[in-house]
Amino acid sequence: MTTDKTIAVLVQQLADILLAKGWRMATAESCTGGGMAYHCTQLAGSSAWFEGGVVCYSNAIKERVLGVPAQVLCDHGAVSTDCARALVEGVQQLCNSDVSVSITGIAGPGGGSADKPVGMVCFGFQVKQNTWTDIQYFTGGRTDVRHQSIQHGLQELINYLLTIK
């Protein structure tokens, strides 16, 4: 199955769960450049469950639009679970969504370091009032890292939502 097909299947699964609960979703995306929102809105009828998203590539937008504290960016950087948590909380508040995801990482090919290598991606997830973060290390080129990030974000939400009655 192609990457786009895999993502489309995950989006459909997520849509079905959100529709059944009557919940809406939002995204805050940095390294994926709005890719998750794009794939979500590729599904016809997504306006019934997808609220919106923010492409927050620059630190200034992370701060101004989503309320990431400057101190978080200074102390931990944009690629950190602290930033991912602030992003997901900010987008959930901004969009008044029930479910939100944030993605911030280093897609490459440059920009990595020993502490934060290319392929390191931090995620924030919020379902109602429950918030958690995750770090993944993906391989491949820029497009591969971005696609793997989108897939992981969708799958993580699906897995969590399936545990809620």
Helices and strands as residue ranges (DSSP letters): H 3-21, E 25-29, H 35-42, G 46-48, E 50-55, H 59-66, H 70-76, H 81-95, E 99-105, E 120-127, E 130-137, H 142-161
